[in-house]
């Protein structure tokens, strides 16, 4: 890490940055899949989706304010007819621009158009190499083969490529196979996410806490499996405490991104709320993160700097007065007090303890 990125990262961890380095922008809620755990409950296009002119105004604000990364997600961002214009404008403004897609619409021709427009990274979601499992989780038959083909095409066409995997009980036994499949096909990064009890994911079972505890346990087991697999082929699986989002660098062919991403969402240890990232919705509403779905402002009415610096919720997180077990935990500095989304979902307060913390669970078992 250079002196600049070290200083930037240190200030970010203290919540002292003037603007978030990274923005995850749900550019449309329209989607051609029906994923079981979709945090956005995506499906149909909403009437209040921002037109290109307003998107452009927000991108201008991002560029002027010091936002570094913008990643367009959905829904399925490629369903927007103007997505290439949006990517082109973002990259022309100097933003490192990426897209997260399910891959169903991706062709080699479209990938090359995206690259020419300035798209620098592409994430494709694959949850299993077994079509029965993947298609069931994603809600559409035939989805896997299209997603696999898209990911391979992207890697072959020299765009930084990520495979994004939601870790579930169904795919845990084959997680190591997905890992090695990705390495063998020169995928640059593997992004692991747990299931979260938000959006459509909150509708699967009635007992949200029990389901979230199980999801966290499965996710932890998955990381431990990949840590062992990675050691054998000299790939580092980052240690983390909050377990909300983990990025594994599978190869270093994009060195500039690897260096820069140390200040972003993927390499941050602990919760990023109020430090490194925000989540933008299709109508310009800003959430602290995709899973902490509390509006803190709207970019059609105020600047990102104003929202970032003046939000009472974000400032409360930056000066967190932890409660319960998290207040006493020896890892509270490293993890930032655990996942603030889970704290709010289960405890009803941004300062509540993260009830899914594995150290809290282990301590409770000892006392029994």
Secondary structure, 3 states (H helix, E strand, C coil): CCHHHHHHHHHHHCCCCCCCCEEEEECCCECCCCCCCCCCCCECCCCCCCCHHHHHHHHHHHHHHCCCEEEEECCCHHHCCCHHHHHHHHHHCCCEEEEEECCCCCCHHHHHHHHHHCEEEEEEECCCCCHHHHHHHHCCCCHHHHHHHHHHHHHHCCCEEEEEEEECCCCHHHHHHHHHHHHHCCCCEEEEEECCCCHHHHCCCCCHHHHHHHHHHHHHHHHHHHHHHHHHCCCCCCCCCCCCCEEEECCCCCHHHHHHHHHCCCCCCCCCECCCEEEECCCCEEEEECCEEEEEEECCCCCHHHHHHHCHHHHHHHCCCCCHHHHHCCCHHHHCCCCHHHHHHHHCCCCCCCCCCHHHHHHHHHHC
